[in-house]
Amino acid sequence: MATAFLACMAAVAAFYHLPPRALPSIQAVEAGKVGMVRHNANGTEDYGLMQVNSLWVRPIAERAGMAPEAVRDRLVNDGCYNIAAAGMILRGSLTQAHGNLARAYGYYHSHTPWFSQAYRVRVINSALALYFPAKPGR
């Protein structure tokens, strides 16, 4: 991942009082890229680096005082804007989870228990691989 995006993640984590390793762990699972749009089976889309779901466009537009089309464009094409949106979503998820980061990871993806649990496991495994890689020979 580009250093500029890591700097954005660090700034967003500090702003939203998130653990600094949380957003990179989510991004590793999402595997998004600037300019990427992924179409989902449920009719929604995921945008950009952090794969922010299209269901968030209207709430972000209202909060930012922007047109939904402009928000969508920025989510798709502006990596740092996309990271900031993901940070806002994770902060809300962490609040809903009463500070439980593992549960917040699940809520970031879905509030449906099965989907939430599966995503939580993926992000935790991603964090372990990123920050505690296996040593050769172990």
N, C-alpha and C positions, 0 to 999 in steps of 0.2 A: 504494500500500500504506500502511496506517495506520502512523503514527509509532511506536505501541506495538509493532507487530510488527517494525519495523526495530530498535528497541531490544532486543527479544528476540533477534533475529538477531545483533546485535553482541555481546551477552552470551554467547550460545551459542558463537559463533565464538571468542571469547576463552577460554572454558572448555575447549573442545576443540582449541584451537590450530589453528584453521582460518583461511584468508584471509577477511577481512571481507566481500568481495564474492561469496564462493562461494554462500552460502545465498540471497541475493536473486536470483542468476542462475538457480539451480535453481527457485525459486518462480515466476519469470517464465515458465519453460518449463511447469511443472506447472499453473499458473493455477488453483490450488485456492482455496477459500474456507472459512472456518469454517462448519461444518455440512454441508459437501459430502461425499457418498459417491459414488464412481464405480465402477461394476461393470465388471470386465475380462472379456475373452473366455475367459481361462483359469480362471475361477471365483473369482478373488481380487477384493478391493475395494481402492480407494485412498481414504484418509481426509484430510479437512481441508485446511488451507492449503498444506502441502507434499506432499499426496497420498501419505502414508506407506502402503505396501502392508500388507494384512492379514496377510501372512506374518510381519510383525514383531511382531504383537500378543503372541504367547506369549513370545518372547524378552524383550520389554520388560516384560511382566508378571512374569516370573521375576526379572529384574534388579531391578525396583522393589518386589517383594513385594506385588503387587496382583493382584486378580482380572482375568482377561482381559477380561471385560465392562466393567470400570471403565477399563481402558486404552483399549479401543476407543472408549468414550464420550468420554474426554479427547482422544484423537487427532482425533475428529470435531469436538468442540465447544470445545476450548481451544487457541487459536492458538499460544500460547507453549509449551504442552506438545508440540504437534505439531512446532514448530520445534526444540525440544530433542531430540525423537526423531530428526528429520532430521539434526541435528548429530551425534548419536551414530552414526547410520548412515554419514554421510559421513566421520566420523573413522575408523571401521572400514575403510571403502573406501580411504581415503588410506593407512592402514597396509598394507593388502593390496597397494596399488599402489606401495609403497616410496617414498612421497612424491610420486609423479607425479600432479598434480592433474587433468590431463586424463583420465588413465586412471581416477582415482577417481570422476570424474563419471560415466563409463560404468558402473563397478561399482555406483554408487548405484542405478542403474536395473536393470541386469542383468549377469550374468557370461557370457551368451551373446554371443560376439564381434560378430555383426552388430547386435544390439540395443544392445549397449554402445557400439559405434562411432557409430551413428546418434544416440544420446542425447548422447554426448560432443560431437558437432558442434553439436547444438541448444543445449546449455548454453553452449558457447563463443561461439556466435553471439549468444545472449541477453546474455552478459556484454559483448560488444562493443557491442551496441545500447544497453544500459543505461549503460555507463560511457564509451563513446567514440562518441557519436552522430555521424552524418554531418552535416557543416556544409552549410547551404544553398548551392547553387551549385557544389558539388564533386562 
